[in-house]
């Protein structure tokens, strides 16, 4: 199927307009992802010393416990952290790379 030059111009113009219309959405999504990455980096830094519980990670990173738990759950889903035991009622988490070493 060949596309004429006019169809290509129309398609290009429509895509450009769509990008312009969605620029605020794109920017907010980009900012959200940047924030999420920074939070994960803080959690990983808090876990550098080894296994830690959610309250320990929260205290070390300065993040709220619910936010740490949410991120740890996602990180566990993608095999970035693993559960390595329990300390009282809390599970201990460790970075997956450390567990393999």
N, CA, C and O atoms as a printed pandas DataFrame, in Angstrom:
     atom_number atom_name residue_name chain_id  residue_number  x_coord  y_coord  z_coord
0              1         N          UNK        A               1    0.842   -1.167    0.000
1              2        CA          UNK        A               1    0.000    0.000    0.000
2              3         C          UNK        A               1    0.894    1.238    0.000
3              4         O          UNK        A               1    1.722    1.415    0.893
4              5         N          UNK        A               2    0.728    2.056   -0.963
5              6        CA          UNK        A               2    1.510    3.285   -1.062
6              7         C          UNK        A               2    0.680    4.454   -0.536
7              8         O          UNK        A               2   -0.543    4.487   -0.667
8              9         N          UNK        A               3    1.369    5.384    0.048
9             10        CA          UNK        A               3    0.712    6.551    0.617
10            11         C          UNK        A               3    1.160    7.763   -0.177
11            12         O          UNK        A               3    2.349    7.959   -0.428
12            13         N          UNK        A               4    0.198    8.563   -0.563
13            14        CA          UNK        A               4    0.525    9.744   -1.364
14            15         C          UNK        A               4    1.180   10.814   -0.485
15            16         O          UNK        A               4    1.115   10.773    0.744
16            17         N          UNK        A               5    1.808   11.767   -1.164
17            18        CA          UNK        A               5    2.455   12.866   -0.443
18            19         C          UNK        A               5    1.443   13.678    0.351
19            20         O          UNK        A               5    1.729   14.114    1.465
20            21         N          UNK        A               6    0.269   13.878   -0.216
21            22        CA          UNK        A               6   -0.768   14.637    0.487
22            23         C          UNK        A               6   -1.206   13.913    1.755
23            24         O          UNK        A               6   -1.408   14.540    2.795
24            25         N          UNK        A               7   -1.353   12.597    1.669
25            26        CA          UNK        A               7   -1.733   11.824    2.853
26            27         C          UNK        A               7   -0.633   11.883    3.914
27            28         O          UNK        A               7   -0.925   11.970    5.106
28            29         N          UNK        A               8    0.601   11.836    3.492
29            30        CA          UNK        A               8    1.726   11.926    4.428
30            31         C          UNK        A               8    1.751   13.301    5.104
31            32         O          UNK        A               8    1.984   13.397    6.309
32            33         N          UNK        A               9    1.515   14.351    4.338
33            34        CA          UNK        A               9    1.489   15.704    4.912
34            35         C          UNK        A               9    0.358   15.837    5.933
35            36         O          UNK        A               9    0.536   16.407    7.009
36            37         N          UNK        A              10   -0.804   15.300    5.571
37            38        CA          UNK        A              10   -1.948   15.347    6.471
38            39         C          UNK        A              10   -1.649   14.570    7.756
39            40         O          UNK        A              10   -1.924   15.052    8.855
40            41         N          UNK        A              11   -1.101   13.401    7.619
41            42        CA          UNK        A              11   -0.749   12.564    8.774
42            43         C          UNK        A              11    0.282   13.272    9.655
43            44         O          UNK        A              11    0.164   13.262   10.880
44            45         N          UNK        A              12    1.282   13.881    9.038
45            46        CA          UNK        A              12    2.304   14.618    9.782
46            47         C          UNK        A              12    1.685   15.797   10.526
47            48         O          UNK        A              12    2.009   16.035   11.689
48            49         N          UNK        A              13    0.803   16.529    9.867
49            50        CA          UNK        A              13    0.146   17.677   10.493
50            51         C          UNK        A              13   -0.741   17.227   11.660
51            52         O          UNK        A              13   -0.764   17.876   12.705
52            53         N          UNK        A              14   -1.459   16.135   11.489
53            54        CA          UNK        A              14   -2.304   15.621   12.563
54            55         C          UNK        A              14   -1.479   15.180   13.769
55            56         O          UNK        A              14   -1.854   15.450   14.910
56            57         N          UNK        A              15   -0.375   14.514   13.527
57            58        CA          UNK        A              15    0.493   14.086   14.624
58            59         C          UNK        A              15    1.101   15.290   15.357
59            60         O          UNK        A              15    1.226   15.285   16.581
60            61         N          UNK        A              16    1.468   16.297   14.605
61            62        CA          UNK        A              16    2.030   17.509   15.209
62            63         C          UNK        A              16    0.986   18.187   16.086
63            64         O          UNK        A              16    1.288   18.612   17.201
64            65         N          UNK        A              17   -0.230   18.289   15.589
65            66        CA          UNK        A              17   -1.302   18.912   16.358
66            67         C          UNK        A              17   -1.632   18.090   17.608
67            68         O          UNK        A              17   -1.895   18.650   18.673
68            69         N          UNK        A              18   -1.616   16.782   17.475
69            70        CA          UNK        A              18   -1.876   15.911   18.612
70            71         C          UNK        A              18   -0.816   16.106   19.700
71            72         O          UNK        A              18   -1.145   16.197   20.883
72            73         N          UNK        A              19    0.454   16.171   19.297
73            74        CA          UNK        A              19    1.542   16.419   20.256
74            75         C          UNK        A              19    1.362   17.759   20.952
75            76         O          UNK        A              19    1.558   17.868   22.162
76            77         N          UNK        A              20    0.989   18.783   20.181
77            78        CA          UNK        A              20    0.785   20.117   20.753
78            79         C          UNK        A              20   -0.389   20.119   21.730
79            80         O          UNK        A              20   -0.325   20.756   22.781
80            81         N          UNK        A              21   -1.467   19.400   21.379
81            82        CA          UNK        A              21   -2.641   19.330   22.251
82            83         C          UNK        A              21   -2.339   18.576   23.542
83            84         O          UNK        A              21   -2.926   18.868   24.584
84            85         N          UNK        A              22   -1.442   17.625   23.477
85            86        CA          UNK        A              22   -1.155   16.757   24.619
86            87         C          UNK        A              22    0.127   17.128   25.365
87            88         O          UNK        A              22    0.586   16.369   26.219
88            89         N          UNK        A              23    0.703   18.278   25.053
89            90        CA          UNK        A              23    1.991   18.639   25.636
90            91         C          UNK        A              23    1.930   18.682   27.164
91            92         O          UNK        A              23    2.874   18.242   27.822
92            93         N          UNK        A              24    0.853   19.197   27.741
93            94        CA          UNK        A              24    0.772   19.259   29.205
94            95         C          UNK        A              24    0.677   17.855   29.800
95            96         O          UNK        A              24    1.262   17.591   30.850
96            97         N          UNK        A              25   -0.036   16.972   29.155
97            98        CA          UNK        A              25   -0.141   15.587   29.621
98            99         C          UNK        A              25    1.205   14.876   29.522
99           100         O          UNK        A              25    1.600   14.145   30.431
100          101         N          UNK        A              26    1.889   15.092   28.435
101          102        CA          UNK        A              26    3.210   14.493   28.233
102          103         C          UNK        A              26    4.184   15.016   29.273
103          104         O          UNK        A              26    4.950   14.245   29.851
104          105         N          UNK        A              27    4.164   16.308   29.514
105          106        CA          UNK        A              27    5.066   16.912   30.498
106          107         C          UNK        A              27    4.770   16.411   31.910
107          108         O          UNK        A              27    5.694   16.114   32.667
108          109         N          UNK        A              28    3.488   16.315   32.268
109          110        CA          UNK        A              28    3.154   15.846   33.615
110          111         C          UNK        A              28    3.519   14.376   33.790
111          112         O          UNK        A              28    3.960   13.977   34.868
112          113         N          UNK        A              29    3.347   13.578   32.766
113          114        CA          UNK        A              29    3.741   12.171   32.832
114          115         C          UNK        A              29    5.251   12.049   32.968
115          116         O          UNK        A              29    5.744   11.242   33.756
116          117         N          UNK        A              30    5.969   12.834   32.215
117          118        CA          UNK        A              30    7.429   12.826   32.295
118          119         C          UNK        A              30    7.894   13.212   33.701
119          120         O          UNK        A              30    8.813   12.598   34.242
120          121         N          UNK        A              31    7.265   14.219   34.286
121          122        CA          UNK        A              31    7.617   14.664   35.645
122          123         C          UNK        A              31    7.269   13.589   36.681
123          124         O          UNK        A              31    8.026   13.358   37.624
124          125         N          UNK        A              32    6.128   12.942   36.499
125          126        CA          UNK        A              32    5.725   11.866   37.402
126          127         C          UNK        A              32    6.736   10.718   37.367
127          128         O          UNK        A              32    7.128   10.203   38.414
128          129         N          UNK        A              33    7.150   10.326   36.187
129          130        CA          UNK        A              33    8.131    9.241   36.051
130          131         C          UNK        A              33    9.475    9.631   36.663
131          132         O          UNK        A              33   10.156    8.794   37.255
132          133         N          UNK        A              34    9.848   10.878   36.523
133          134        CA          UNK        A              34   11.093   11.371   37.116
134          135         C          UNK        A              34   11.026   11.282   38.645
135          136         O          UNK        A              34   11.994   10.887   39.294
136          137         N          UNK        A              35    9.881   11.650   39.207
137          138        CA          UNK        A              35    9.679   11.572   40.652
138          139         C          UNK        A              35    9.716   10.125   41.128
139          140         O          UNK        A              35   10.339    9.814   42.143
140          141         N          UNK        A              36    9.050    9.245   40.392
141          142        CA          UNK        A              36    9.032    7.824   40.758
142          143         C          UNK        A              36   10.440    7.241   40.759
143          144         O          UNK        A              36   10.799    6.471   41.650
144          145         N          UNK        A              37   11.220    7.604   39.777
145          146        CA          UNK        A              37   12.598    7.111   39.681
146          147         C          UNK        A              37   13.436    7.609   40.858
147          148         O          UNK        A              37   14.252    6.865   41.402
148          149         N          UNK        A              38   13.235    8.860   41.247
149          150        CA          UNK        A              38   13.976    9.423   42.384
150          151         C          UNK        A              38   13.600    8.700   43.678
151          152         O          UNK        A              38   14.467    8.438   44.512
152          153         N          UNK        A              39   12.333    8.380   43.849
153          154        CA          UNK        A              39   11.882    7.660   45.040
154          155         C          UNK        A              39   12.509    6.273   45.078
155          156         O          UNK        A              39   12.991    5.834   46.122
156          157         N          UNK        A              40   12.502    5.585   43.947
157          158        CA          UNK        A              40   13.109    4.247   43.903
158          159         C          UNK        A              40   14.597    4.315   44.207
159          160         O          UNK        A              40   15.141    3.430   44.866
160          161         N          UNK        A              41   15.246    5.351   43.735
161          162        CA          UNK        A              41   16.676    5.520   44.004
162          163         C          UNK        A              41   16.910    5.707   45.509
163          164         O          UNK        A              41   17.856    5.144   46.062
164          165         N          UNK        A              42   16.059    6.490   46.168
165          166        CA          UNK        A              42   16.175    6.693   47.612
166          167         C          UNK        A              42   15.963    5.383   48.369
167          168         O          UNK        A              42   16.673    5.092   49.331
168          169         N          UNK        A              43   14.989    4.602   47.930
169          170        CA          UNK        A              43   14.724    3.314   48.573
170          171         C          UNK        A              43   15.925    2.395   48.407
171          172         O          UNK        A              43   16.342    1.741   49.362
172          173         N          UNK        A              44   16.477    2.341   47.217
173          174        CA          UNK        A              44   17.653    1.488   46.972
174          175         C          UNK        A              44   18.843    1.935   47.812
175          176         O          UNK        A              44   19.585    1.100   48.328
176          177         N          UNK        A              45   19.030    3.240   47.953
177          178        CA          UNK        A              45   20.124    3.743   48.786
178          179         C          UNK        A              45   19.921    3.354   50.245
179          180         O          UNK        A              45   20.881    3.038   50.948
180          181         N          UNK        A              46   18.668    3.378   50.700
181          182        CA          UNK        A              46   18.367    3.004   52.076
182          183         C          UNK        A              46   18.607    1.516   52.315
183          184         O          UNK        A              46   18.804    1.092   53.453
184          185         N          UNK        A              47   18.589    0.729   51.248
185          186        CA          UNK        A              47   18.772   -0.720   51.373
186          187         C          UNK        A              47   20.209   -1.157   51.080
187          188         O          UNK        A              47   20.485   -2.356   51.046
188          189         N          UNK        A              48   21.105   -0.239   50.873
189          190        CA          UNK        A              48   22.486   -0.579   50.538
190          191         C          UNK        A              48   23.180   -1.359   51.655
191          192         O          UNK        A              48   24.075   -2.161   51.383
192          193         N          UNK        A              49   22.783   -1.136   52.891
193          194        CA          UNK        A              49   23.435   -1.809   54.016
194          195         C          UNK        A              49   22.956   -3.249   54.178
195          196         O          UNK        A              49   23.517   -4.001   54.974
196          197         N          UNK        A              50   21.929   -3.636   53.434
197          198        CA          UNK        A              50   21.413   -5.001   53.523
198          199         C          UNK        A              50   19.913   -5.005   53.738
199          200         O          UNK        A              50   19.223   -4.022   53.468
200          201         N          UNK        A              51   19.426   -6.130   54.229
201          202        CA          UNK        A              51   17.986   -6.331   54.404
202          203         C          UNK        A              51   17.408   -5.304   55.372
203          204         O          UNK        A              51   18.039   -4.933   56.362
204          205         N          UNK        A              52   16.187   -4.853   55.060
205          206        CA          UNK        A              52   15.526   -3.856   55.895
206          207         C          UNK        A              52   14.016   -4.009   55.783
207          208         O          UNK        A              52   13.500   -4.507   54.783
208          209         N          UNK        A              53   13.325   -3.577   56.819
209          210        CA          UNK        A              53   11.867   -3.594   56.829
210          211         C          UNK        A              53   11.339   -2.278   56.264
211          212         O          UNK        A              53   12.089   -1.320   56.076
212          213         N          UNK        A              54   10.043   -2.251   55.999
213          214        CA          UNK        A              54    9.421   -1.020   55.487
214          215         C          UNK        A              54    9.637    0.153   56.452
215          216         O          UNK        A              54   10.041    1.227   56.006
216          217         N          UNK        A              55    9.383   -0.014   57.760
217          218        CA          UNK        A              55    9.620    1.124   58.656
218          219         C          UNK        A              55   11.086    1.568   58.694
219          220         O          UNK        A              55   11.364    2.761   58.813
220          221         N          UNK        A              56   12.014    0.632   58.595
221          222        CA          UNK        A              56   13.436    0.999   58.583
222          223         C          UNK        A              56   13.793    1.782   57.328
223          224         O          UNK        A              56   14.524    2.770   57.391
224          225         N          UNK        A              57   13.278    1.337   56.198
225          226        CA          UNK        A              57   13.538    2.029   54.934
226          227         C          UNK        A              57   12.897    3.408   54.951
227          228         O          UNK        A              57   13.493    4.380   54.487
228          229         N          UNK        A              58   11.681    3.494   55.484
229          230        CA          UNK        A              58   10.988    4.780   55.566
230          231         C          UNK        A              58   11.769    5.760   56.448
231          232         O          UNK        A              58   11.934    6.928   56.097
232          233         N          UNK        A              59   12.241    5.275   57.583
233          234        CA          UNK        A              59   12.998    6.143   58.488
234          235         C          UNK        A              59   14.305    6.597   57.855
235          236         O          UNK        A              59   14.699    7.756   57.981
236          237         N          UNK        A              60   14.965    5.682   57.180
237          238        CA          UNK        A              60   16.254    5.993   56.565
238          239         C          UNK        A              60   16.122    6.949   55.382
239          240         O          UNK        A              60   16.960    7.829   55.187
240          241         N          UNK        A              61   15.070    6.768   54.603
241          242        CA          UNK        A              61   14.901    7.577   53.392
242          243         C          UNK        A              61   14.102    8.850   53.622
243          244         O          UNK        A              61   14.165    9.781   52.820
244          245         N          UNK        A              62   13.347    8.891   54.723
245          246        CA          UNK        A              62   12.493   10.052   54.970
246          247         C          UNK        A              62   11.182   10.007   54.203
247          248         O          UNK        A              62   10.451   10.997   54.163
248          249         N          UNK        A              63   10.879    8.875   53.597
249          250        CA          UNK        A              63    9.638    8.716   52.843
250          251         C          UNK        A              63    8.556    8.132   53.749
251          252         O          UNK        A              63    8.876    7.442   54.717
252          253         N          UNK        A              64    7.282    8.395   53.453
253          254        CA          UNK        A              64    6.207    7.782   54.238
254          255         C          UNK        A              64    6.181    6.265   54.031
255          256         O          UNK        A              64    6.495    5.774   52.946
256          257         N          UNK        A              65    5.807    5.534   55.074
257          258        CA          UNK        A              65    5.787    4.070   55.009
258          259         C          UNK        A              65    4.905    3.540   53.886
259          260         O          UNK        A              65    5.277    2.589   53.199
260          261         N          UNK        A              66    3.728    4.158   53.696
261          262        CA          UNK        A              66    2.827    3.662   52.653
262          263         C          UNK        A              66    3.451    3.799   51.266
263          264         O          UNK        A              66    3.217    2.962   50.395
264          265         N          UNK        A              67    4.232    4.836   51.061
265          266        CA          UNK        A              67    4.888    5.041   49.770
266          267         C          UNK        A              67    6.006    4.011   49.580
267          268         O          UNK        A              67    6.176    3.468   48.489
268          269         N          UNK        A              68    6.760    3.749   50.638
269          270        CA          UNK        A              68    7.821    2.741   50.573
270          271         C          UNK        A              68    7.218    1.377   50.271
271          272         O          UNK        A              68    7.726    0.646   49.421
272          273         N          UNK        A              69    6.137    1.031   50.964
273          274        CA          UNK        A              69    5.493   -0.267   50.737
274          275         C          UNK        A              69    5.001   -0.396   49.303
275          276         O          UNK        A              69    5.166   -1.445   48.680
276          277         N          UNK        A              70    4.399    0.661   48.780
277          278        CA          UNK        A              70    3.887    0.630   47.410
278          279         C          UNK        A              70    5.027    0.366   46.424
279          280         O          UNK        A              70    4.897   -0.469   45.528
280          281         N          UNK        A              71    6.126    1.067   46.589
281          282        CA          UNK        A              71    7.264    0.903   45.681
282          283         C          UNK        A              71    7.925   -0.462   45.857
283          284         O          UNK        A              71    8.309   -1.092   44.872
284          285         N          UNK        A              72    8.060   -0.922   47.095
285          286        CA          UNK        A              72    8.648   -2.246   47.316
286          287         C          UNK        A              72    7.797   -3.334   46.678
287          288         O          UNK        A              72    8.328   -4.294   46.120
288          289         N          UNK        A              73    6.492   -3.189   46.759
289          290        CA          UNK        A              73    5.597   -4.165   46.130
290          291         C          UNK        A              73    5.821   -4.205   44.619
291          292         O          UNK        A              73    5.898   -5.280   44.023
292          293         N          UNK        A              74    5.922   -3.047   44.018
293          294        CA          UNK        A              74    6.177   -2.985   42.575
294          295         C          UNK        A              74    7.562   -3.534   42.244
295          296         O          UNK        A              74    7.726   -4.261   41.264
296          297         N          UNK        A              75    8.555   -3.188   43.056
297          298        CA          UNK        A              75    9.918   -3.654   42.814
298          299         C          UNK        A              75   10.007   -5.168   42.983
299          300         O          UNK        A              75   10.752   -5.839   42.267
300          301         N          UNK        A              76    9.244   -5.697   43.933
301          302        CA          UNK        A              76    9.219   -7.153   44.133
302          303         C          UNK        A              76    8.598   -7.842   42.917
303          304         O          UNK        A              76    9.075   -8.888   42.476
304          305         N          UNK        A              77    7.549   -7.256   42.389
305          306        CA          UNK        A              77    6.876   -7.824   41.214
306          307         C          UNK        A              77    7.848   -7.985   40.045
307          308         O          UNK        A              77    7.758   -8.946   39.281
308          309         N          UNK        A              78    8.770   -7.043   39.915
309          310        CA          UNK        A              78    9.714   -7.073   38.802
310          311         C          UNK        A              78   11.094   -7.599   39.208
311          312         O          UNK        A              78   12.090   -7.349   38.529
312          313         N          UNK        A              79   11.137   -8.329   40.322
313          314        CA          UNK        A              79   12.355   -9.004   40.793
314          315         C          UNK        A              79   13.521   -8.052   41.051
315          316         O          UNK        A              79   14.680   -8.410   40.841
316          317         N          UNK        A              80   13.211   -6.845   41.506
317          318        CA          UNK        A              80   14.265   -5.905   41.875
318          319         C          UNK        A              80   14.612   -6.028   43.348
319          320         O          UNK        A              80   15.732   -5.721   43.758
320          321         N          UNK        A              81   13.639   -6.483   44.151
321          322        CA          UNK        A              81   13.869   -6.778   45.563
322          323         C          UNK        A              81   13.259   -8.140   45.878
323          324         O          UNK        A              81   12.380   -8.625   45.166
324          325         N          UNK        A              82   13.743   -8.742   46.955
325          326        CA          UNK        A              82   13.187  -10.021   47.393
326          327         C          UNK        A              82   12.938   -9.955   48.899
327          328         O          UNK        A              82   13.572   -9.184   49.619
328          329         N          UNK        A              83   11.995  -10.787   49.356
329          330        CA          UNK        A              83   11.780  -10.941   50.789
330          331         C          UNK        A              83   12.814  -11.941   51.290
331          332         O          UNK        A              83   12.988  -13.009   50.704
332          333         N          UNK        A              84   13.499  -11.592   52.373
333          334        CA          UNK        A              84   14.558  -12.469   52.873
334          335         C          UNK        A              84   14.302  -12.944   54.295
335          336         O          UNK        A              84   15.124  -13.667   54.859
336          337         N          UNK        A              85   13.199  -12.557   54.873
337          338        CA          UNK        A              85   12.894  -12.989   56.232
338          339         C          UNK        A              85   11.923  -12.040   56.873
339          340         O          UNK        A              85   11.287  -11.217   56.215
340          341         N          UNK        A              86   11.822  -12.179   58.207
341          342        CA          UNK        A              86   10.933  -11.312   58.953
342          343         C          UNK        A              86   11.652  -10.786   60.178
343          344         O          UNK        A              86   12.532  -11.441   60.736
344          345         N          UNK        A              87   11.266   -9.606   60.578
345          346        CA          UNK        A              87   11.754   -8.995   61.810
346          347         C          UNK        A              87   10.499   -8.565   62.560
347          348         O          UNK        A              87    9.911   -7.530   62.247
348          349         N          UNK        A              88   10.097   -9.341   63.530
349          350        CA          UNK        A              88    8.816   -9.089   64.197
350          351         C          UNK        A              88    7.692   -9.364   63.224
351          352         O          UNK        A              88    7.615  -10.444   62.638
352          353         N          UNK        A              89    6.817   -8.383   63.054
353          354        CA          UNK        A              89    5.698   -8.564   62.127
354          355         C          UNK        A              89    6.003   -8.089   60.716
355          356         O          UNK        A              89    5.170   -8.224   59.820
356          357         N          UNK        A              90    7.178   -7.543   60.515
357          358        CA          UNK        A              90    7.519   -6.950   59.221
358          359         C          UNK        A              90    8.420   -7.851   58.399
359          360         O          UNK        A              90    9.339   -8.482   58.921
360          361         N          UNK        A              91    8.141   -7.900   57.101
361          362        CA          UNK        A              91    9.034   -8.605   56.187
362          363         C          UNK        A              91   10.284   -7.771   55.970
363          364         O          UNK        A              91   10.244   -6.541   55.988
364          365         N          UNK        A              92   11.383   -8.459   55.767
365          366        CA          UNK        A              92   12.623   -7.775   55.420
366          367         C          UNK        A              92   12.837   -7.923   53.923
367          368         O          UNK        A              92   12.615   -8.987   53.346
368          369         N          UNK        A              93   13.264   -6.849   53.322
369          370        CA          UNK        A              93   13.506   -6.822   51.886
370          371         C          UNK        A              93   14.978   -6.550   51.628
371          372         O          UNK        A              93   15.652   -5.868   52.401
372          373         N          UNK        A              94   15.453   -7.100   50.526
373          374        CA          UNK        A              94   16.831   -6.909   50.118
374          375         C          UNK        A              94   16.854   -6.698   48.614
375          376         O          UNK        A              94   16.026   -7.247   47.887
376          377         N          UNK        A              95   17.800   -5.908   48.157
377          378        CA          UNK        A              95   17.952   -5.719   46.712
378          379         C          UNK        A              95   18.309   -7.056   46.082
379          380         O          UNK        A              95   19.142   -7.788   46.616
380          381         N          UNK        A              96   17.697   -7.378   44.969
381          382        CA          UNK        A              96   17.871   -8.682   44.342
382          383         C          UNK        A              96   19.328   -8.939   43.946
383          384         O          UNK        A              96   19.790  -10.074   44.062
384          385         N          UNK        A              97   20.050   -7.948   43.495
385          386        CA          UNK        A              97   21.430   -8.111   43.082
386          387         C          UNK        A              97   22.294   -8.530   44.262
387          388         O          UNK        A              97   23.210   -9.337   44.102
388          389         N          UNK        A              98   22.012   -7.986   45.456
389          390        CA          UNK        A              98   22.770   -8.346   46.649
390          391         C          UNK        A              98   22.509   -9.790   47.050
391          392         O          UNK        A              98   23.410  -10.476   47.534
392          393         N          UNK        A              99   21.288  -10.252   46.852
393          394        CA          UNK        A              99   20.938  -11.615   47.237
394          395         C          UNK        A              99   21.664  -12.633   46.380
395          396         O          UNK        A              99   21.984  -13.726   46.848
396          397         N          UNK        A             100   21.928  -12.283   45.118
397          398        CA          UNK        A             100   22.612  -13.207   44.200
398          399         C          UNK        A             100   24.098  -13.294   44.505
399          400         O          UNK        A             100   24.716  -14.323   44.233
400          401         N          UNK        A             101   24.687  -12.248   45.059
401          402        CA          UNK        A             101   26.133  -12.197   45.293
402          403         C          UNK        A             101   26.573  -13.092   46.430
403          404         O          UNK        A             101   27.762  -13.153   46.743
